[in-house]
Amino acid sequence: MKTFKYGQKEIEYLTKKDKILGQAVKEIGMISREVNPDIFSALISSIIGQQISTKAAITVEGRMLELLGEIKAENIEQTSLEEIKGCGMSLRKAGYIKDIALAYLEQTINFDHLHLLSDQEIIEELTKLKGVGEWTAEMLLIHSLERPDVLSYKDLGIRRGIMRLYGLEQLTKADFENYRKAYSPYSTVASLYLWEISKN
């Protein structure tokens, strides 16, 4: 299992910039967050997981693996919409998966070159695909491309983590931006800890 790489440099920076977060980092310790370097299969996993529980997503993805052998664009292209839907998802979601496979094969989006683009350019490219919003693209920046500076306003867990950590009743977009700037250029590591804090 490959995990998101970070170390003392990021921890020391965040601790210096924000004592409250630094204390939480110290209490929680190192976090092991799984990443999938294959951006295509990571994107398909992300689509599967939209608006369902982690447990349900694992079940659906397991069925897809059984059906396809491997989550590759060629295999999806050769499989019918109904068969994909039969893995336990809506027809709309199955359609998104078929469309993404087609975009990959026709190189409407060059998945092999995405890593060469900036975070914002990647978000702009991926959100051209049906079913892929800004949040999904940001999660891929973290969980596939291991970009170091991603803090997603659209992620409920991140926002909940910030509110819990600082004892806030509400969190405005402007306040969120201030936290993001404070954590930059290592806001992805802050994200890992905020997810942990939001669970407690």
Buried (B, 14 or more C-beta within 10 A) or exposed (E): EEEBEBEEEBBEBBBEBBEEBBEBBEEEEEBEBEBBEEBBBBBBBBBBBBEBEEEBBBBBBEBBEEBBEEBBBEBBEEBEEEBBBBBBBEEEBBBBBBBBBBBBEEEEBEBEEBEEBEBEEBBEBBBEBBBBEBBBBBBBBBBBBBBBBBBBBEBEBBBBBBBBBEEEEEBEEEBBEEBBEBBBEBBBBBBBBBBBBBEE
